[in-house]
Amino acid sequence: MTIEKQWQTICHKDDLVKNSGVCALLANEEQIAIFQVKDDVFSVGNWDPIGQANVLYRGLIGDSKGQIYVASPLYKQRFVLNSGKCLDDETVAIKTYDTRLQNDEVQVLA
């Protein structure tokens, strides 16, 4: 049986902090990290697969050759926000979520 993904309203855009992350729970209790960088909003799984903890929302935002990333606060691996790939270890990735602003509400497809 396939579960159909649906847009979930997570928070208001004013709850976001530019160039920083916030943590939220999806309806299935999964933690996500939401980042606003300039006018773009990205959502990724909050789980750091290397540090083995839900901490990515605390990471630092950066740019490497045009790829916006979050650096884990634990061991500093960099994860690209729109693809989830790790710039420091190609065998590791994080989950990404389609994200949109709808009537000033942040929505995630999950």
ChimeraX commands (.cxc) that place a marker at each C-alpha (Angstrom):
marker #1 position 0.00,0.00,0.00 radius 0.5
marker #1 position 1.37,3.40,-1.02 radius 0.5
marker #1 position 0.81,6.33,1.30 radius 0.5
marker #1 position 0.13,9.51,-0.65 radius 0.5
marker #1 position 2.17,12.53,0.39 radius 0.5
marker #1 position 0.29,15.65,1.39 radius 0.5
marker #1 position 1.26,19.26,2.07 radius 0.5
marker #1 position 1.48,19.87,5.81 radius 0.5
marker #1 position 1.44,23.36,7.25 radius 0.5
marker #1 position 4.37,23.54,9.65 radius 0.5
marker #1 position 4.63,27.17,10.78 radius 0.5
marker #1 position 4.21,30.79,9.72 radius 0.5
marker #1 position 7.03,32.34,7.69 radius 0.5
marker #1 position 7.60,34.82,10.56 radius 0.5
marker #1 position 8.63,31.84,12.73 radius 0.5
marker #1 position 11.70,31.34,10.54 radius 0.5
marker #1 position 15.04,32.97,11.28 radius 0.5
marker #1 position 16.98,34.06,8.19 radius 0.5
marker #1 position 20.19,32.13,7.61 radius 0.5
marker #1 position 19.42,29.86,10.54 radius 0.5
marker #1 position 17.37,26.78,11.24 radius 0.5
marker #1 position 14.29,25.88,13.24 radius 0.5
marker #1 position 13.12,22.43,14.24 radius 0.5
marker #1 position 9.59,21.12,13.69 radius 0.5
marker #1 position 7.65,17.86,13.87 radius 0.5
marker #1 position 5.76,16.37,10.96 radius 0.5
marker #1 position 2.42,14.67,11.52 radius 0.5
marker #1 position 4.28,11.32,11.68 radius 0.5
marker #1 position 6.46,12.66,14.55 radius 0.5
marker #1 position 9.57,12.88,12.34 radius 0.5
marker #1 position 11.80,15.85,13.13 radius 0.5
marker #1 position 12.74,18.21,10.32 radius 0.5
marker #1 position 14.99,21.24,10.10 radius 0.5
marker #1 position 13.71,24.27,8.18 radius 0.5
marker #1 position 16.07,26.93,6.86 radius 0.5
marker #1 position 15.37,30.28,5.25 radius 0.5
marker #1 position 18.26,31.43,3.07 radius 0.5
marker #1 position 17.57,34.72,1.31 radius 0.5
marker #1 position 14.08,34.19,-0.15 radius 0.5
marker #1 position 14.32,30.39,-0.34 radius 0.5
marker #1 position 13.02,27.94,2.25 radius 0.5
marker #1 position 14.50,24.45,2.58 radius 0.5
marker #1 position 13.41,21.49,4.72 radius 0.5
marker #1 position 15.60,18.50,5.53 radius 0.5
marker #1 position 15.55,15.70,8.04 radius 0.5
marker #1 position 16.94,16.91,11.36 radius 0.5
marker #1 position 18.87,13.62,11.90 radius 0.5
marker #1 position 22.65,13.87,11.49 radius 0.5
marker #1 position 23.59,10.41,10.16 radius 0.5
marker #1 position 27.23,10.79,11.22 radius 0.5
marker #1 position 26.73,12.33,14.66 radius 0.5
marker #1 position 23.66,10.11,15.25 radius 0.5
marker #1 position 21.53,12.90,16.74 radius 0.5
marker #1 position 18.68,15.26,15.78 radius 0.5
marker #1 position 20.78,18.44,15.59 radius 0.5
marker #1 position 20.95,19.73,12.02 radius 0.5
marker #1 position 18.65,22.69,12.74 radius 0.5
marker #1 position 21.50,24.04,14.89 radius 0.5
marker #1 position 24.01,23.85,12.03 radius 0.5
marker #1 position 25.70,26.71,10.25 radius 0.5
marker #1 position 24.59,27.76,6.76 radius 0.5
marker #1 position 27.22,28.14,4.06 radius 0.5
marker #1 position 27.81,28.15,0.31 radius 0.5
marker #1 position 30.24,25.99,-1.62 radius 0.5
marker #1 position 30.41,26.68,-5.36 radius 0.5
marker #1 position 26.78,27.82,-5.40 radius 0.5
marker #1 position 25.49,24.93,-3.30 radius 0.5
marker #1 position 23.76,26.09,-0.11 radius 0.5
marker #1 position 24.58,23.70,2.75 radius 0.5
marker #1 position 24.15,23.20,6.47 radius 0.5
marker #1 position 27.23,22.16,8.42 radius 0.5
marker #1 position 26.43,19.78,11.25 radius 0.5
marker #1 position 27.14,21.28,14.68 radius 0.5
marker #1 position 28.69,17.97,15.78 radius 0.5
marker #1 position 31.40,16.93,13.30 radius 0.5
marker #1 position 30.93,19.72,10.72 radius 0.5
marker #1 position 29.97,17.59,7.70 radius 0.5
marker #1 position 28.23,19.74,5.12 radius 0.5
marker #1 position 24.86,18.67,3.68 radius 0.5
marker #1 position 23.44,20.40,0.58 radius 0.5
marker #1 position 19.97,21.73,1.45 radius 0.5
marker #1 position 18.26,21.08,-1.89 radius 0.5
marker #1 position 19.65,17.57,-2.53 radius 0.5
marker #1 position 20.69,16.20,0.88 radius 0.5
marker #1 position 24.08,15.02,-0.41 radius 0.5
marker #1 position 27.07,15.28,1.90 radius 0.5
marker #1 position 29.90,17.35,0.46 radius 0.5
marker #1 position 32.42,15.62,2.73 radius 0.5
marker #1 position 31.38,11.96,2.40 radius 0.5
marker #1 position 29.59,10.82,-0.75 radius 0.5
marker #1 position 28.33,7.66,0.97 radius 0.5
marker #1 position 26.09,9.71,3.29 radius 0.5
marker #1 position 23.00,11.84,2.62 radius 0.5
marker #1 position 20.08,13.36,4.50 radius 0.5
marker #1 position 16.41,13.39,3.60 radius 0.5
marker #1 position 15.04,16.46,1.84 radius 0.5
marker #1 position 11.44,17.66,1.56 radius 0.5
marker #1 position 9.64,19.77,-1.02 radius 0.5
marker #1 position 8.81,23.01,0.75 radius 0.5
marker #1 position 6.66,25.97,-0.23 radius 0.5
marker #1 position 5.20,29.19,1.14 radius 0.5
marker #1 position 1.42,29.29,0.82 radius 0.5
marker #1 position -0.34,32.40,2.18 radius 0.5
marker #1 position 2.70,33.10,4.41 radius 0.5
marker #1 position 2.55,29.56,5.84 radius 0.5
marker #1 position 5.48,27.16,5.47 radius 0.5
marker #1 position 4.28,23.87,4.01 radius 0.5
marker #1 position 6.20,20.62,3.59 radius 0.5
marker #1 position 5.27,17.71,1.33 radius 0.5
marker #1 position 5.45,14.61,3.52 radius 0.5
marker link #1:1,2 radius 0.2
marker link #1:2,3 radius 0.2
marker link #1:3,4 radius 0.2
marker link #1:4,5 radius 0.2
marker link #1:5,6 radius 0.2
marker link #1:6,7 radius 0.2
marker link #1:7,8 radius 0.2
marker link #1:8,9 radius 0.2
marker link #1:9,10 radius 0.2
marker link #1:10,11 radius 0.2
marker link #1:11,12 radius 0.2
marker link #1:12,13 radius 0.2
marker link #1:13,14 radius 0.2
marker link #1:14,15 radius 0.2
marker link #1:15,16 radius 0.2
marker link #1:16,17 radius 0.2
marker link #1:17,18 radius 0.2
marker link #1:18,19 radius 0.2
marker link #1:19,20 radius 0.2
marker link #1:20,21 radius 0.2
marker link #1:21,22 radius 0.2
marker link #1:22,23 radius 0.2
marker link #1:23,24 radius 0.2
marker link #1:24,25 radius 0.2
marker link #1:25,26 radius 0.2
marker link #1:26,27 radius 0.2
marker link #1:27,28 radius 0.2
marker link #1:28,29 radius 0.2
marker link #1:29,30 radius 0.2
marker link #1:30,31 radius 0.2
marker link #1:31,32 radius 0.2
marker link #1:32,33 radius 0.2
marker link #1:33,34 radius 0.2
marker link #1:34,35 radius 0.2
marker link #1:35,36 radius 0.2
marker link #1:36,37 radius 0.2
marker link #1:37,38 radius 0.2
marker link #1:38,39 radius 0.2
marker link #1:39,40 radius 0.2
marker link #1:40,41 radius 0.2
marker link #1:41,42 radius 0.2
marker link #1:42,43 radius 0.2
marker link #1:43,44 radius 0.2
marker link #1:44,45 radius 0.2
marker link #1:45,46 radius 0.2
marker link #1:46,47 radius 0.2
marker link #1:47,48 radius 0.2
marker link #1:48,49 radius 0.2
marker link #1:49,50 radius 0.2
marker link #1:50,51 radius 0.2
marker link #1:51,52 radius 0.2
marker link #1:52,53 radius 0.2
marker link #1:53,54 radius 0.2
marker link #1:54,55 radius 0.2
marker link #1:55,56 radius 0.2
marker link #1:56,57 radius 0.2
marker link #1:57,58 radius 0.2
marker link #1:58,59 radius 0.2
marker link #1:59,60 radius 0.2
marker link #1:60,61 radius 0.2
marker link #1:61,62 radius 0.2
marker link #1:62,63 radius 0.2
marker link #1:63,64 radius 0.2
marker link #1:64,65 radius 0.2
marker link #1:65,66 radius 0.2
marker link #1:66,67 radius 0.2
marker link #1:67,68 radius 0.2
marker link #1:68,69 radius 0.2
marker link #1:69,70 radius 0.2
marker link #1:70,71 radius 0.2
marker link #1:71,72 radius 0.2
marker link #1:72,73 radius 0.2
marker link #1:73,74 radius 0.2
marker link #1:74,75 radius 0.2
marker link #1:75,76 radius 0.2
marker link #1:76,77 radius 0.2
marker link #1:77,78 radius 0.2
marker link #1:78,79 radius 0.2
marker link #1:79,80 radius 0.2
marker link #1:80,81 radius 0.2
marker link #1:81,82 radius 0.2
marker link #1:82,83 radius 0.2
marker link #1:83,84 radius 0.2
marker link #1:84,85 radius 0.2
marker link #1:85,86 radius 0.2
marker link #1:86,87 radius 0.2
marker link #1:87,88 radius 0.2
marker link #1:88,89 radius 0.2
marker link #1:89,90 radius 0.2
marker link #1:90,91 radius 0.2
marker link #1:91,92 radius 0.2
marker link #1:92,93 radius 0.2
marker link #1:93,94 radius 0.2
marker link #1:94,95 radius 0.2
marker link #1:95,96 radius 0.2
marker link #1:96,97 radius 0.2
marker link #1:97,98 radius 0.2
marker link #1:98,99 radius 0.2
marker link #1:99,100 radius 0.2
marker link #1:100,101 radius 0.2
marker link #1:101,102 radius 0.2
marker link #1:102,103 radius 0.2
marker link #1:103,104 radius 0.2
marker link #1:104,105 radius 0.2
marker link #1:105,106 radius 0.2
marker link #1:106,107 radius 0.2
marker link #1:107,108 radius 0.2
marker link #1:108,109 radius 0.2
marker link #1:109,110 radius 0.2
view
